[in-house]
Structure formats: structure tokens, C-alpha cells
């Protein structure tokens, strides 16, 4: 009887370890530019850092972060480090599309970046009809608690080029197929996609089949993610997403609408999902 009890406890402990939740987020923090006036980065960087601490994600993608902003976040968030590079030179120049993660929670097994262009390995390359350089950062993580691994991919699609957005979606689908499907590895794709749910690139992503990508947002949730800085100044639109493969369960989804009564910390809102990884077996 004692052995059965011990085995039951061990089995329960193992199941609990394998069902640990993770909180992931995507957040376009808006680049540091003096043209934003009262909402320029020096006036809001503490608000952004405070909000991230409050949300307490295990991993999060950021978009539009310049090198000085990356350093500010590292200083304000000592529990985190990041993977990613500046898009203009593959080092520190230009906006980062990066992934921050908790050092105590996750281990990076592999990470890299590529550019959304016909020459994806060339830093700073611009593709199709895109107005500016766009890129992707990806990381293969191992969760210390559950000992399970997963992929996290973050990106920022072009705001002008329709063909660029469609081709970017197709290219990322192919990358996830090659890196997730063979080993049934759970994958998260998040970022600022600059398209709305009724547009062709969105349909391309959610209609992918190997593996299927699912929008973490519940159908009934219509909260926009791009609102501008000033509260109630414009109608918020949905252009920031978290997509996932079927072997990830979404326990909670939320667009964080926190503000100081007049301004949001960024012109985009954080999009957050609590996920549970399924076994690859």
C-alpha cells in the first residue's frame, strides 16, 4: 500500500511538472523618436517597464525597439535577457524585433534571425514591395520546470507592402513547417503583423496545415491592439497577434488596456497569452 501511495504521488508530481503554464506576450513598444513629444521614450520608458513587470511574462517579443531602448529594458528588467539583433546591420543598428525571456525560467537551446526578403540571410535586406527592412527572430527554448521545449518566433511585418505581408506570411509558414512539424515541436508566432483579421495574410497563416496555426484570441474578443498613444482618440484595430500550433493550449488571453487616464505606455497594447505545452509524444 505504501509503495502504491508513493507511486501515485510521484505520478501526480510528474503530471504537474509536465503541465506547467507559461505566460507569453508580444508588445510593440514604439521606437525612440523625439517627434512623439510628450510620449517620447524618455517620458514613458518607466511606464513600459512597470507594465511589463506587472504582467510578468516568461517570454515576450518586442518590436520597434532601438538599441538604447533594449539597454533600458535590460536595466529595468534584471530578471530577463534577450535574443535578437538590429535589423539594419544584424548587430545593433536599427529596430530590434527581439525576444526577452526569464533567465530563471527558460534556457535558449538555439536562436537566430532572418530577414523578410528574397535574400533572408542578408542583414538589412528589404523584400518585395516593402517600404522598409523587416525581419524575424526565433528561439528554441527549454522550460526548466517541465523540461519541455518549444519554439518562439516574433516578427514585424511591413506597414505598406501588401505583397510583402503576404510573402512574409508564406515564408514564416514554411520556416515553422521545417522547424516545428518534423518533431511535433510546439511553436508560438507573435508580433505586429500590420494586417487585420479579414485580410489575406491572416487567412494564409490560419489556413496553414503543417502544422496548423491557431489565433490565440477568442472569437468573441474584439479588443484592438493598435490604439495610438492617446486613450479614446482613435478606434483601436487588431494588428498584433499570438498564433500557436495545436499542441499548445491557451488558458487565458488578454489585450492589456492599462493607461494613466490619458495615454497608453505605447501606441500598441500588449497582447498576452497563458499557454500550456502538450507532450510531443
C-alpha positions in Angstrom: 0.0 0.0 0.0 2.8 2.4 0.9 4.5 1.8 -2.4 1.3 2.5 -4.3 0.9 5.8 -2.4 4.4 6.8 -3.2 4.0 5.9 -6.9 0.7 7.9 -7.0 2.4 10.9 -5.5 5.3 10.6 -8.0 2.9 10.3 -10.9 0.9 13.3 -9.8 4.1 15.3 -9.4 5.3 14.4 -12.9 2.0 15.3 -14.4 2.1 18.7 -12.6 5.6 19.3 -13.9 4.6 18.5 -17.4 1.6 20.8 -17.3 3.3 24.0 -16.1 1.9 27.1 -17.6 3.9 29.7 -19.4 2.9 33.3 -20.0 4.0 34.8 -23.3 3.5 38.3 -24.7 4.0 40.5 -27.8 4.5 44.2 -27.4 5.3 46.9 -29.9 7.0 49.5 -27.6 7.3 52.2 -30.3 10.7 53.4 -31.3 12.5 56.2 -29.5 11.8 59.4 -31.6 11.6 63.0 -30.4 8.6 63.5 -32.8 6.4 61.8 -30.3 6.7 64.8 -28.0 5.2 64.1 -24.6 5.1 60.4 -25.5 8.7 60.2 -26.5 10.6 57.2 -25.0 12.4 59.1 -22.1 8.9 60.1 -20.8 7.4 56.7 -20.9 10.2 54.1 -20.6 9.4 53.6 -16.8 5.7 53.1 -17.6 6.6 50.4 -20.2 9.0 48.6 -17.8 6.5 48.9 -14.9 3.7 47.4 -17.1 5.9 44.5 -18.2 6.8 43.8 -14.6 3.1 43.8 -13.7 2.2 41.4 -16.5 5.2 39.2 -15.6 5.6 37.2 -18.8 8.0 34.3 -19.0 8.9 35.4 -22.6 7.9 38.3 -24.7 8.5 39.6 -28.2 9.2 43.3 -28.7 9.0 45.3 -31.9 10.4 48.7 -32.9 13.0 48.7 -30.0 16.2 50.6 -30.9 19.4 49.7 -29.2 19.2 52.3 -26.5 15.7 51.0 -25.7 16.9 47.5 -25.5 19.5 48.6 -23.0 16.9 50.5 -21.0 14.7 47.4 -20.8 17.6 45.2 -19.7 18.5 47.6 -16.9 14.9 47.9 -15.8 14.2 44.2 -16.1 17.1 42.4 -14.5 15.4 39.0 -14.4 15.4 39.0 -18.2 17.8 38.8 -21.1 17.1 38.7 -24.8 17.9 37.3 -28.2 17.8 39.4 -31.3 19.7 42.0 -33.4 19.2 45.3 -35.1 17.5 44.9 -38.4 19.7 47.3 -40.4 23.1 45.5 -39.9 22.4 42.3 -38.0 24.1 43.8 -35.0 23.0 47.0 -33.2 21.8 49.3 -35.9 18.1 49.9 -36.5 15.0 48.5 -34.8 15.1 45.2 -33.0 12.5 42.5 -33.3 13.7 40.6 -30.2 12.6 38.0 -27.7 13.1 38.7 -24.0 12.9 35.8 -21.6 13.3 35.0 -17.9 16.8 33.6 -17.2 15.5 31.5 -14.3 12.6 30.0 -16.3 13.9 29.3 -19.8 17.1 28.2 -21.5 17.9 29.1 -25.1 18.9 25.9 -27.0 19.3 27.8 -30.3 18.4 31.2 -31.7 18.8 33.2 -34.9 17.3 35.8 -37.1 16.4 36.1 -40.8 15.1 38.9 -43.0 11.8 39.0 -44.7 13.1 39.3 -48.3 14.2 37.3 -51.2 17.6 37.1 -49.5 16.7 36.2 -45.9 20.2 35.7 -44.7 21.4 39.1 -45.8 21.2 41.6 -42.9 19.3 44.8 -43.8 17.8 43.3 -47.0 14.3 44.6 -48.0 11.8 42.3 -49.8 9.1 42.6 -52.4 7.2 45.9 -52.1 8.1 46.6 -48.5 8.8 50.2 -47.6 11.5 49.3 -45.1 13.6 46.4 -43.8 11.6 43.7 -41.9 12.9 40.7 -40.0 12.2 37.7 -37.8 13.8 36.5 -34.6 13.3 32.9 -33.3 14.4 31.0 -30.3 14.2 27.3 -29.4 13.6 27.3 -25.6 13.7 24.7 -22.9 11.4 25.2 -19.9 13.3 24.4 -16.7 10.2 23.4 -14.8 8.6 21.0 -17.2 11.8 20.0 -19.2 9.8 20.6 -22.3 10.9 22.6 -25.3 9.2 24.9 -27.7 9.8 27.5 -30.5 9.0 31.2 -30.2 9.1 33.4 -33.2 8.5 37.1 -33.3 8.2 39.5 -36.2 7.1 42.9 -37.5 5.5 42.9 -41.0 5.7 45.8 -43.3 3.1 48.6 -43.0 2.9 49.5 -46.7 3.7 46.5 -48.9 0.7 44.2 -49.4 2.7 41.7 -51.3 5.4 41.9 -48.7 2.9 41.0 -45.9 1.6 38.0 -47.9 5.0 36.7 -48.9 6.3 37.2 -45.3 3.4 35.1 -44.0 4.1 32.4 -46.6 7.9 32.4 -45.7 7.3 32.1 -42.0 4.8 29.3 -42.5 7.5 27.4 -44.4 10.0 28.1 -41.7 7.7 26.8 -38.9 6.9 23.7 -41.0 10.5 22.9 -41.3 11.4 23.5 -37.7 8.2 22.5 -35.8 6.4 19.8 -37.8 9.2 17.1 -38.0 9.4 16.7 -34.3 5.9 17.9 -33.4 7.6 20.8 -31.5 5.2 23.3 -30.0 5.6 26.8 -31.6 4.4 30.3 -30.9 4.4 33.0 -33.5 3.8 36.5 -32.3 4.3 40.1 -33.3 3.0 43.2 -35.0 1.7 41.9 -38.4 0.2 45.1 -39.7 -2.8 43.2 -41.1 -6.3 42.8 -39.7 -8.2 39.5 -39.4 -10.2 40.0 -42.6 -7.0 40.3 -44.8 -5.4 37.7 -47.0 -2.1 37.3 -45.0 -4.1 36.4 -41.8 -6.1 33.8 -43.8 -2.9 32.4 -45.1 -1.5 31.9 -41.6 -4.6 30.3 -40.0 -5.2 28.1 -43.0 -1.7 26.6 -42.9 -1.8 22.9 -42.3 1.6 21.5 -41.5 1.4 22.5 -38.7 -1.9 24.4 -38.3 -1.5 27.8 -36.8 -4.3 29.0 -34.5 -5.0 32.5 -33.4 -4.9 32.6 -29.6 -7.5 35.3 -29.4 -11.1 34.0 -28.7 -13.5 34.7 -31.5 -15.6 36.9 -29.2 -12.7 39.1 -28.2 -12.7 42.2 -30.4 -10.3 44.4 -28.4 -8.0 46.3 -30.7 -4.2 46.3 -30.2 -3.1 49.5 -32.1 -4.7 52.5 -30.4 -2.3 55.4 -30.8 -0.9 56.9 -27.6 -3.9 58.9 -26.6 -6.8 57.0 -25.0 -10.1 57.1 -26.9 -8.5 59.3 -29.6 -8.9 56.6 -32.4 -10.7 53.3 -32.9 -8.3 50.6 -31.9 -7.6 48.0 -34.6 -6.3 44.4 -34.3 -2.9 44.0 -35.9 -0.8 42.3 -33.1 -1.3 38.6 -32.7 -0.2 35.5 -30.9 -0.5 32.3 -33.1 0.2 28.8 -31.9 0.4 25.2 -33.0 -2.3 22.7 -31.9 -0.1 21.1 -29.3 -0.3 24.3 -27.2 -3.4 25.0 -25.1 -4.4 28.6 -24.4 -5.5 29.0 -20.8 -6.0 32.8 -20.9 -5.8 35.6 -23.5 -5.9 39.3 -22.9 -5.2 42.6 -24.5 -3.8 44.8 -21.7 -5.5 48.2 -21.9 -3.7 49.8 -18.9 -3.2 53.6 -19.2 -2.8 56.6 -17.0 -6.2 58.0 -17.8 -4.9 59.9 -20.9 -2.1 58.0 -22.5 -1.0 54.4 -23.0 2.6 53.5 -22.4 3.0 52.8 -26.2 0.9 53.3 -29.3 0.3 49.5 -29.3 -1.2 47.5 -26.4 0.5 44.3 -25.0 -1.1 41.1 -26.1 -0.7 38.3 -23.5 -1.5 34.6 -23.5 -1.1 32.0 -20.8 -0.2 28.7 -22.5 0.3 25.1 -21.7 2.6 22.9 -23.7 1.4 19.4 -24.7 3.7 16.5 -24.8 5.3 15.8 -28.2 4.8 12.0 -27.7 
